[in-house]
Structure formats: C-alpha cells, structure tokens
Amino acid sequence: MPSLATPRRALAAAVALLALATATGCGADAAADGDQTKELRYQGSVGQVTLPELAADLGYLGDVKLNWIGNVTGGPADIQATATGQSDFGGAFNGAIVKLQAANAPITAVVSYYGSDAQTFQGYYVLDGSPIRGPRDLIGKRVGMNTLGAHAEAVLRTWLARGGLSAAEIGRVELVALPPVNTEQSLRARQIDVAVLGGVIRDKAVAGGGIRTVFTDYELLGAFSAGSYVFRDDFIARNPDTVRTFVTGVGKAIEWARTQPRETVVARLKAIIDKRGRNEDATLVDYWKSSGVAEKGGVITDREFATWVDWLADTGELKGARPKPSDLYTNRFNAFANPGGGA
C-alpha cells in the first residue's frame, strides 16, 4: 500500500512536470476560453459510498459530474494521485495532507469529509483473550491498519507517547498495512495482534463478537473532523465555480445524512451501490451511523490541522518552520462557512 514514505524526490519531480504541463498546455487554454471543468476524476472505496457520490445522487452537484477511475485503500495514495494530476480531487487524514504539502505538493484542503464522534470512530481492537490492555503491552506486537503515515498511525503513536513510551519503545511496535476489508480477518487469524477498525467495517466486526476495544481515537481526542478533500492549486485557479459547487454539494450531503433517519440514509447508500454496478458487497453500509464530521457542512477549523502540525513537528517529521494551519486549507468555497449559508 503506498504511503507518505514514498520518496519526496519522486513526488517533487511529478509535481514539477504537472506544473510545466499546466503552464504550457491545457491550463492556459482553459484560462483563455473561460471554460471550467465539469467532470471530476476520483477514486472510490469498495462497498462504501463517498460523500461526493452521495452528493451527486442527491442532485447537489448540479452540472458537475463524477468520473470514477478506480478504488483506493488509503488517503495518502489518494491525495498523491491528486497532487500528480492522476485525479482531480482526493481525500486523506489531515496529518497526511500536512506532510504532502511540506513536500511542496501544490494542494489545498477545501472541505472535511470524515471524523470521529460518539457514533463513528476508529478503534484499536484485540481478540477477547488477548493480554493487551495498555500502551506498554504493544511493545513487540503487530498492529494492522489501512495505510501507514496517516490517521491510524498518528493516533496510535500519540496514545503510546501519552502512555509514557519512549521513541525507541514506540519504534518496537510493528505497523502492518492491510486493506480495510481484510483487517478483521487478519486479527481473527492471529496474523496481527491489534486491528485498527473504523466506521462500518468496525461495526460489522464488533457485531461478529470475539473482539474488544483497547482504546479509540474519540476517547483519546474527543470529537473532531480528521480528514479533508483536496484539489490542486492550479485546478482551483482554473475552476473556482466547479470547486465551489463540489464543496457546497459535499457540505449539503453531510447535513442531509446528519438530519435524515438512519434507515433513510442506509437505504440511499445501498441504492447507490446497486445502481453503479461494480459487483460489490453492500452489507457494510448496514452498519453506517454518521460521517463523524464535526462542523456544519464540513467547514474546516484551525484545530483540525494544528493538532497534527504540532505532532509531526514534535516527532521530527516536519523540518523548518511549522506551517500555519490557515495556510493549509480554505473555506472560501463552502457556503456553510458564511452566515446563513448552505441553504
């Protein structure tokens, strides 16, 4: 599974090539004739419905269409595809966005799309008979998560550090990248000692019995929005109205899901999976509870980036001056950021 461990030099080269192509090719043409892109390439998730897909189905994206180009299992890979021009938008944990921007990727976060609350969160699970109870019990153990360098790893390392482990001790906790749909089975097969499970995948695993929680990100950090969708800066400059339609549409989808009866949302998600005909198992959405997004309409706040800027700097993963959270995102395209907006 690709992660932010991908060499920065390769990413920088790809971004530089993209910038050159934009300056000399289609970007200049688009600026000259005034046309804005109305089709957005994106990556989805097997057996699940993303907020943009829900927004499109609800009619909230207007004349903006989505073009599914495949599935992705981790946020870092998703936003790298956006940074290098393989997709038009991508979503990831905010700490991963900080790291990619620090590698000089010209991207900006525009709307929150997932988070943790009392209903929807990421938990760290073990088998019922496991002796693992606290941070020190994880030394020498294997922890399975969807991707490295993102939400699950950052939360785990924060919990271990708060539990008194030294950097050397934390380094002895082995992290294993696994596709989300395989993580539960790997735990039950004792191939890993701890499984990081979130959302509907977590709820389905818990319903199966035989596992218990060690801790959750919600217990550690409270309610917070954890990840955002990003666009490339050149795309935003050429297509501001398209970005505005997308961001506000996603915000409306967040609020629709927040205010509808759970059964209504689940039925809609199942219908979307059925209509798109990708030969998927739709049972995961039976366990949907909430998006976990903290702010109305996915509005982003400084806190949602500041927490991870500080963590990355303290662990030595950010060099030089710490970026200002407000330089990493914008709410200017989100109608919910304005008084009375989002209607």
Secondary structure per residue as TSV (DSSP state, phi and psi in degrees):
chain	resnum	aa	ss	phi	psi
A	1	M	-	360.0	121.9
A	2	P	-	-62.5	147.4
A	3	S	-	-144.8	-174.8
A	4	L	T	-74.6	5.4
A	5	A	T	-77.3	-7.2
A	6	T	S	-55.0	135.3
A	7	P	-	-55.5	133.1
A	8	R	H	-63.1	-31.2
A	9	R	H	-62.3	-41.8
A	10	A	H	-64.7	-42.6
A	11	L	H	-64.0	-44.3
A	12	A	H	-61.0	-40.1
A	13	A	H	-64.1	-43.7
A	14	A	H	-64.6	-41.4
A	15	V	H	-64.6	-39.7
A	16	A	H	-63.2	-42.2
A	17	L	H	-63.3	-40.6
A	18	L	H	-62.3	-43.2
A	19	A	H	-63.2	-39.4
A	20	L	H	-65.1	-44.7
A	21	A	H	-62.6	-39.0
A	22	T	H	-64.5	-43.2
A	23	A	H	-68.7	-30.4
A	24	T	H	-107.3	-10.3
A	25	G	S	-123.3	-120.1
A	26	C	H	-63.2	-28.5
A	27	G	H	-62.4	-44.0
A	28	A	H	-64.9	-40.7
A	29	D	H	-61.2	-44.5
A	30	A	H	-62.3	-40.1
A	31	A	H	-65.8	-35.4
A	32	A	H	-71.7	-42.2
A	33	D	H	-95.0	-2.6
A	34	G	-	79.2	0.1
A	35	D	-	-72.6	144.4
A	36	Q	-	-119.9	142.6
A	37	T	-	-60.9	133.3
A	38	K	-	-116.3	6.8
A	39	E	E	-127.2	126.1
A	40	L	E	-112.5	119.7
A	41	R	E	-80.0	137.7
A	42	Y	E	-153.7	165.1
A	43	Q	E	-110.5	141.9
A	44	G	E	-108.3	-160.8
A	45	S	-	-138.4	131.7
A	46	V	T	-61.3	128.5
A	47	G	T	71.8	9.9
A	48	Q	-	-133.8	162.8
A	49	V	-	-116.8	123.7
A	50	T	-	-79.5	161.7
A	51	L	H	-61.4	-40.6
A	52	P	H	-61.2	-36.9
A	53	E	H	-65.1	-40.2
A	54	L	H	-64.8	-44.2
A	55	A	H	-59.5	-42.5
A	56	A	H	-63.0	-43.0
A	57	D	H	-66.1	-32.2
A	58	L	T	-80.9	-5.6
A	59	G	T	84.1	13.2
A	60	Y	T	-82.6	-8.0
A	61	L	T	-98.0	3.3
A	62	G	T	55.9	-124.6
A	63	D	T	-89.2	7.3
A	64	V	-	-87.5	125.9
A	65	K	E	-108.2	150.6
A	66	L	E	-101.0	138.6
A	67	N	E	-121.4	100.5
A	68	W	E	-71.0	125.3
A	69	I	E	-112.9	5.2
A	70	G	E	142.2	-177.2
A	71	N	E	-111.1	157.0
A	72	V	-	-136.1	149.0
A	73	T	S	-106.9	-3.7
A	74	G	-	-150.4	145.0
A	75	G	H	-61.1	-44.3
A	76	P	H	-54.3	-42.6
A	77	A	H	-66.4	-35.1
A	78	D	H	-65.9	-46.7
A	79	I	H	-77.8	-23.9
A	80	Q	H	-64.4	-39.2
A	81	A	H	-61.8	-37.5
A	82	T	H	-69.0	-44.7
A	83	A	H	-60.7	-32.4
A	84	T	T	-99.0	9.0
A	85	G	T	83.8	9.8
A	86	Q	S	-80.1	-22.6
A	87	S	S	-139.0	165.1
A	88	D	S	-92.1	-28.7
A	89	F	E	-144.5	158.2
A	90	G	E	-153.2	162.9
A	91	G	E	-129.3	144.3
A	92	A	E	-159.5	165.8
A	93	F	E	-52.3	139.4
A	94	N	H	-61.8	-32.1
A	95	G	H	-64.8	-35.9
A	96	A	H	-67.2	-34.9
A	97	I	H	-65.5	-42.6
A	98	V	H	-57.2	-46.9
A	99	K	H	-65.4	-38.9
A	100	L	H	-70.3	-38.3
A	101	Q	H	-66.4	-35.0
A	102	A	H	-66.1	-22.5
A	103	A	T	-87.2	15.9
A	104	N	T	72.6	22.8
A	105	A	-	-76.1	128.1
A	106	P	-	-83.5	72.8
A	107	I	E	-126.2	155.2
A	108	T	E	-137.4	134.9
A	109	A	E	-75.6	139.5
A	110	V	E	-125.3	-20.4
A	111	V	E	-162.9	140.4
A	112	S	E	-73.7	146.5
A	113	Y	E	-134.0	-12.4
A	114	Y	E	-151.1	162.8
A	115	G	E	-171.1	-166.4
A	116	S	E	-127.5	135.1
A	117	D	-	-145.4	-168.7
A	118	A	S	-65.2	-22.1
A	119	Q	S	-98.9	-36.3
A	120	T	S	-125.4	120.3
A	121	F	-	-159.7	169.6
A	122	Q	E	-100.2	129.1
A	123	G	E	-117.2	156.8
A	124	Y	E	-111.6	111.2
A	125	Y	E	-115.2	147.3
A	126	V	E	-130.1	166.0
A	127	L	E	-67.3	153.6
A	128	D	T	-54.1	-36.4
A	129	G	T	-87.7	5.7
A	130	S	-	-69.2	143.5
A	131	P	-	-81.8	-4.5
A	132	I	-	-71.2	121.3
A	133	R	-	-127.7	-37.8
A	134	G	S	-132.3	179.3
A	135	P	G	-54.2	-44.7
A	136	R	G	-66.6	-22.3
A	137	D	G	-70.1	-14.2
A	138	L	G	-86.7	-9.5
A	139	I	T	-60.4	125.5
A	140	G	T	82.2	2.7
A	141	K	-	-101.2	164.0
A	142	R	E	-104.9	128.1
A	143	V	E	-116.8	120.7
A	144	G	E	-94.3	134.8
A	145	M	E	-148.3	164.7
A	146	N	S	-67.1	-33.7
A	147	T	-	-160.3	155.4
A	148	L	S	-91.9	158.0
A	149	G	S	76.4	20.4
A	150	A	S	-136.0	-154.9
A	151	H	H	-50.5	-54.8
A	152	A	H	-60.7	-41.7
A	153	E	H	-69.2	-43.1
A	154	A	H	-62.3	-44.2
A	155	V	H	-65.1	-43.3
A	156	L	H	-60.2	-48.3
A	157	R	H	-65.1	-34.0
A	158	T	H	-64.0	-44.5
A	159	W	H	-63.5	-42.9
A	160	L	H	-64.5	-42.7
A	161	A	H	-65.3	-42.4
A	162	R	H	-66.5	-22.4
A	163	G	T	-84.3	3.7
A	164	G	T	94.8	5.9
A	165	L	-	-76.4	142.6
A	166	S	-	-78.5	167.3
A	167	A	H	-59.2	-39.2
A	168	A	H	-65.4	-40.1
A	169	E	H	-67.9	-40.2
A	170	I	H	-62.1	-36.2
A	171	G	T	-64.5	-16.7
A	172	R	T	-88.4	-0.6
A	173	V	S	-88.2	118.9
A	174	E	E	-86.8	126.3
A	175	L	E	-102.6	133.5
A	176	V	E	-125.1	124.1
A	177	A	E	-83.1	126.5
A	178	L	-	-137.5	146.0
A	179	P	-	-59.0	136.5
A	180	P	H	-52.1	-37.6
A	181	V	H	-71.2	-12.6
A	182	N	H	-104.0	-9.8
A	183	T	H	-65.6	-44.5
A	184	E	H	-59.3	-46.2
A	185	Q	H	-64.0	-36.4
A	186	S	H	-63.9	-36.6
A	187	L	H	-67.1	-47.7
A	188	R	H	-65.5	-27.2
A	189	A	T	-86.5	2.4
A	190	R	T	62.1	28.3
A	191	Q	S	-81.2	-21.6
A	192	I	-	-132.2	162.1
A	193	D	S	-95.7	-29.7
A	194	V	E	-135.1	137.2
A	195	A	E	-116.5	130.4
A	196	V	E	-91.8	116.7
A	197	L	E	-126.7	136.0
A	198	G	E	-136.0	161.3
A	199	G	H	57.3	-139.8
A	200	V	H	-68.2	-28.7
A	201	I	H	-66.1	-40.1
A	202	R	H	-64.2	-46.5
A	203	D	H	-61.9	-39.4
A	204	K	H	-65.8	-41.1
A	205	A	H	-65.4	-43.4
A	206	V	H	-63.2	-39.9
A	207	A	H	-62.6	-26.0
A	208	G	T	-76.0	-11.8
A	209	G	-	75.1	171.3
A	210	G	S	84.2	3.9
A	211	I	E	-132.3	157.7
A	212	R	E	-139.0	160.7
A	213	T	E	-84.4	136.4
A	214	V	E	-90.0	-50.5
A	215	F	E	-163.5	168.7
A	216	T	E	-129.1	160.2
A	217	D	H	-67.2	-30.4
A	218	Y	H	-66.8	-40.7
A	219	E	H	-64.0	-35.7
A	220	L	H	-77.8	-41.2
A	221	L	H	-121.7	-5.3
A	222	G	-	77.9	-172.5
A	223	A	S	-72.8	132.8
A	224	F	E	-162.0	150.8
A	225	S	E	-82.1	132.5
A	226	A	E	-109.6	-22.1
A	227	G	E	-141.5	157.4
A	228	S	E	-135.2	156.5
A	229	Y	E	-86.6	143.1
A	230	V	E	-124.2	153.5
A	231	F	E	-124.1	158.3
A	232	R	E	-69.8	148.5
A	233	D	H	-63.6	-37.5
A	234	D	H	-67.6	-34.4
A	235	F	H	-65.4	-43.4
A	236	I	H	-60.5	-44.1
A	237	A	H	-63.1	-35.8
A	238	R	H	-85.0	-24.5
A	239	N	-	-132.5	52.7
A	240	P	H	-62.9	-35.8
A	241	D	H	-70.7	-37.4
A	242	T	H	-63.5	-44.1
A	243	V	H	-62.9	-40.9
A	244	R	H	-62.9	-43.3
A	245	T	H	-61.9	-44.9
A	246	F	H	-61.4	-51.6
A	247	V	H	-62.4	-48.1
A	248	T	H	-68.9	-33.7
A	249	G	H	-64.0	-43.3
A	250	V	H	-63.1	-41.5
A	251	G	H	-59.8	-40.7
A	252	K	H	-66.2	-37.1
A	253	A	H	-65.5	-38.5
A	254	I	H	-58.6	-47.4
A	255	E	H	-72.8	-33.4
A	256	W	H	-60.0	-48.2
A	257	A	H	-66.2	-31.8
A	258	R	H	-71.2	-30.8
A	259	T	H	-103.4	-13.5
A	260	Q	S	-83.9	154.4
A	261	P	-	-58.3	144.0
A	262	R	H	-54.7	-40.5
A	263	E	H	-62.1	-34.8
A	264	T	H	-66.7	-43.0
A	265	V	H	-64.8	-47.2
A	266	V	H	-60.1	-42.8
A	267	A	H	-61.9	-39.3
A	268	R	H	-67.3	-42.8
A	269	L	H	-62.3	-42.5
A	270	K	H	-63.1	-40.3
A	271	A	H	-64.0	-38.2
A	272	I	H	-64.4	-45.4
A	273	I	H	-61.4	-41.2
A	274	D	H	-65.3	-42.4
A	275	K	H	-67.9	-32.7
A	276	R	H	-79.3	-13.2
A	277	G	T	59.4	47.5
A	278	R	-	-102.5	14.3
A	279	N	-	56.6	52.8
A	280	E	-	-110.1	158.3
A	281	D	-	-87.1	116.6
A	282	A	G	-91.2	5.2
A	283	T	G	-67.7	-23.6
A	284	L	G	-58.9	-37.4
A	285	V	G	-70.3	-12.3
A	286	D	G	-59.5	-23.3
A	287	Y	G	-98.4	6.3
A	288	W	-	-61.8	138.4
A	289	K	-	-126.9	-44.4
A	290	S	-	-166.1	167.0
A	291	S	-	-80.1	-21.6
A	292	G	-	80.0	-1.0
A	293	V	-	-67.8	129.7
A	294	A	-	-78.4	-47.2
A	295	E	S	-90.9	151.8
A	296	K	G	-60.2	131.8
A	297	G	G	65.9	15.6
A	298	G	G	75.4	18.4
A	299	V	-	-59.7	136.5
A	300	I	-	-94.9	142.0
A	301	T	-	-119.3	161.1
A	302	D	T	-55.9	-38.9
A	303	R	H	-56.1	-36.7
A	304	E	H	-68.6	-17.2
A	305	F	H	-108.3	-33.5
A	306	A	H	-59.9	-39.9
A	307	T	H	-54.7	-43.3
A	308	W	H	-86.2	-28.1
A	309	V	H	-60.3	-47.4
A	310	D	H	-63.6	-42.8
A	311	W	H	-64.5	-44.8
A	312	L	H	-65.1	-38.7
A	313	A	H	-67.3	-42.6
A	314	D	H	-66.1	-29.5
A	315	T	T	-90.0	1.1
A	316	G	T	84.0	8.4
A	317	E	-	-85.0	-13.1
A	318	L	S	-111.2	127.9
A	319	K	-	-103.2	150.2
A	320	G	S	77.1	-159.3
A	321	A	S	-66.9	143.6
A	322	R	-	-73.0	132.7
A	323	P	-	-67.6	148.5
A	324	K	-	-75.2	131.2
A	325	P	G	-51.4	-39.5
A	326	S	G	-67.5	-14.3
A	327	D	G	-84.5	-8.5
A	328	L	T	-96.6	-14.2
A	329	Y	B	-146.0	167.6
A	330	T	-	-142.7	143.6
A	331	N	-	-107.5	9.1
A	332	R	T	-69.4	-15.7
A	333	F	T	-97.2	-1.0
A	334	N	-	-101.5	113.6
A	335	A	G	-60.7	-25.9
A	336	F	G	-72.3	-12.5
A	337	A	G	-81.0	-9.9
A	338	N	S	-105.1	146.2
A	339	P	T	-54.8	126.4
A	340	G	T	77.7	5.0
A	341	G	T	-75.6	167.2
A	342	G	T	91.2	-2.7
A	343	A	-	-70.8	360.0
